[in-house]
């Protein structure tokens, strides 16, 4: 596919507006020399799994950052964040970079808690409202949305901000 350039870049209210894109990179003489912009997808795709999950579930951020497990969970779930099956998250993110994820779990009569690992090591996220989700017996069916923002702060060191929102019929 041939590269197309449009010579229009301007800074408007601290926002860069540009039509000059080639090979998924923005170029401009107006950009700060230390500003880097890398675009993987303009639209996110969701990985949709119809098989019920329980136990350890690998989340490969190099493949997707939106996952939907659309069948009822069967047991507690532990998400393991990694680059992919051959690359660790440690080798995917540089210090000071971050990734945000949305993971949806369909729950049945029992609601199962989701734990979090990064590269097979248990981490303790900072939960919104300072409350981690709990295992609940006998609830209505729902879909839980787990949102994680992972910031790499050092070598194999991360700050993880997490939230859990329950969606269901009223």
C-alpha positions as CSV (number, residue, x, y, z in Angstrom):
1,X,0.0,0.0,0.0
2,X,1.6,3.4,-1.0
3,X,2.3,5.9,1.7
4,X,0.1,9.0,1.7
5,X,1.1,12.3,3.2
6,X,-1.0,15.2,4.0
7,X,0.8,18.4,4.9
8,X,-1.4,19.6,7.7
9,X,-0.3,19.7,11.3
10,X,-1.3,22.3,13.9
11,X,-1.4,22.6,17.7
12,X,-4.8,23.5,19.0
13,X,-5.5,24.0,22.7
14,X,-2.5,21.8,23.6
15,X,-3.8,19.0,21.3
16,X,-1.9,18.0,18.2
17,X,-4.1,17.7,15.2
18,X,-2.5,16.1,12.1
19,X,-3.3,14.5,8.8
20,X,0.4,13.7,8.2
21,X,0.6,10.0,9.0
22,X,3.0,7.5,7.3
23,X,3.6,3.9,8.5
24,X,1.5,4.5,11.6
25,X,3.8,7.4,12.8
26,X,3.0,11.1,13.1
27,X,5.7,13.4,11.8
28,X,5.9,17.1,12.3
29,X,8.4,19.9,12.7
30,X,6.1,21.2,15.4
31,X,6.4,18.1,17.7
32,X,8.8,18.3,20.6
33,X,12.0,16.3,19.9
34,X,11.3,14.0,22.9
35,X,7.7,13.3,22.0
36,X,7.0,9.8,20.7
37,X,3.8,8.6,19.2
38,X,3.2,5.0,18.2
39,X,-0.1,3.8,16.9
40,X,-0.9,0.1,16.9
41,X,-4.7,0.3,16.2
42,X,-7.2,3.1,15.8
43,X,-9.9,0.6,16.7
44,X,-9.5,-2.0,19.4
45,X,-10.5,-5.5,18.7
46,X,-11.9,-7.7,21.5
47,X,-10.8,-11.3,22.0
48,X,-14.0,-13.2,22.6
49,X,-13.9,-16.6,24.2
50,X,-17.0,-18.7,24.5
51,X,-15.5,-21.5,26.6
52,X,-16.1,-21.3,30.4
53,X,-13.0,-20.3,32.3
54,X,-11.6,-21.0,35.8
55,X,-8.1,-21.1,37.1
56,X,-5.2,-19.5,35.3
57,X,-5.9,-17.4,32.2
58,X,-3.2,-15.8,30.2
59,X,-3.8,-12.3,28.9
60,X,-1.5,-11.5,26.0
61,X,-1.3,-7.7,25.7
62,X,0.6,-7.9,22.4
63,X,-2.4,-9.6,20.9
64,X,-5.3,-7.6,22.5
65,X,-6.1,-5.4,25.5
66,X,-9.8,-6.2,25.5
67,X,-10.9,-9.7,26.5
68,X,-14.5,-11.0,26.9
69,X,-15.1,-14.4,28.5
70,X,-18.7,-14.9,27.5
71,X,-19.5,-18.2,29.3
72,X,-20.1,-18.5,33.0
73,X,-16.9,-18.9,35.1
74,X,-16.4,-22.3,36.7
75,X,-14.0,-21.3,39.5
76,X,-11.8,-18.4,40.8
77,X,-9.9,-16.9,37.9
78,X,-6.3,-15.7,37.9
79,X,-5.4,-13.4,35.1
80,X,-1.7,-13.7,34.1
81,X,-0.6,-10.6,32.2
82,X,2.3,-11.1,29.8
83,X,3.5,-9.9,26.4
84,X,2.5,-13.2,24.7
85,X,3.4,-16.8,24.9
86,X,7.1,-16.1,24.1
87,X,7.6,-12.6,25.5
88,X,7.2,-11.4,29.1
89,X,5.5,-8.2,30.1
90,X,8.9,-7.3,31.6
91,X,10.4,-7.4,28.1
92,X,7.3,-5.7,26.5
93,X,7.0,-2.5,28.6
94,X,9.9,-0.1,29.2
95,X,10.2,1.7,32.6
96,X,7.7,4.5,32.6
97,X,5.4,3.0,30.0
98,X,1.9,1.6,30.7
99,X,-0.9,-0.5,29.3
100,X,-4.6,-0.4,30.1
101,X,-6.8,-3.5,29.8
102,X,-10.5,-4.3,29.9
103,X,-11.4,-7.9,30.8
104,X,-15.0,-9.0,31.0
105,X,-16.1,-12.2,32.8
106,X,-19.6,-13.6,32.6
107,X,-20.6,-14.9,36.0
108,X,-23.3,-17.5,36.7
109,X,-25.1,-18.2,40.0
110,X,-21.8,-17.9,41.9
111,X,-19.5,-15.0,41.3
112,X,-15.8,-15.8,41.3
113,X,-13.0,-13.4,42.2
114,X,-10.2,-12.6,39.7
115,X,-6.7,-12.5,41.0
116,X,-3.8,-10.9,39.0
117,X,-0.3,-12.2,38.1
118,X,2.3,-10.5,35.9
119,X,4.7,-12.9,34.3
120,X,3.4,-15.7,36.6
121,X,4.1,-13.6,39.8
122,X,1.1,-12.6,42.0
123,X,0.7,-8.8,42.3
124,X,-1.6,-6.8,44.6
125,X,-3.3,-4.1,42.6
126,X,-4.5,-0.9,44.1
127,X,-8.3,-1.4,43.9
128,X,-10.7,1.5,43.3
129,X,-12.4,2.3,46.6
130,X,-9.7,0.2,48.3
131,X,-11.9,-2.9,48.0
132,X,-11.0,-6.0,46.0
133,X,-13.8,-8.0,44.5
134,X,-15.1,-11.0,46.5
135,X,-16.4,-14.5,45.9
136,X,-20.2,-14.4,46.3
137,X,-22.6,-17.4,46.3
138,X,-26.1,-17.3,44.9
139,X,-26.0,-14.0,43.0
140,X,-27.8,-13.2,39.8
141,X,-26.0,-13.7,36.6
142,X,-23.8,-10.8,35.7
143,X,-20.9,-9.7,33.6
144,X,-18.0,-8.3,35.6
145,X,-15.7,-5.7,34.0
146,X,-12.1,-5.7,35.3
147,X,-10.1,-2.7,34.3
148,X,-6.4,-2.7,34.9
149,X,-3.9,0.1,34.3
150,X,-0.4,-1.3,34.6
151,X,2.6,1.1,34.9
152,X,6.1,-0.3,34.8
153,X,8.0,1.5,37.6
154,X,11.3,-0.6,37.5
155,X,12.7,-3.9,36.5
156,X,9.8,-6.3,37.1
157,X,8.2,-3.7,39.2
158,X,4.7,-2.4,38.5
159,X,2.0,-0.2,39.9
160,X,-1.4,-1.6,39.0
161,X,-4.6,0.4,39.4
162,X,-7.7,-1.9,39.2
163,X,-11.4,-1.6,39.3
164,X,-14.3,-4.1,39.1
165,X,-17.8,-3.1,37.8
166,X,-20.7,-5.5,37.8
167,X,-23.2,-5.3,34.9
168,X,-26.5,-7.2,34.9
169,X,-30.2,-7.0,34.5
170,X,-32.0,-4.9,37.0
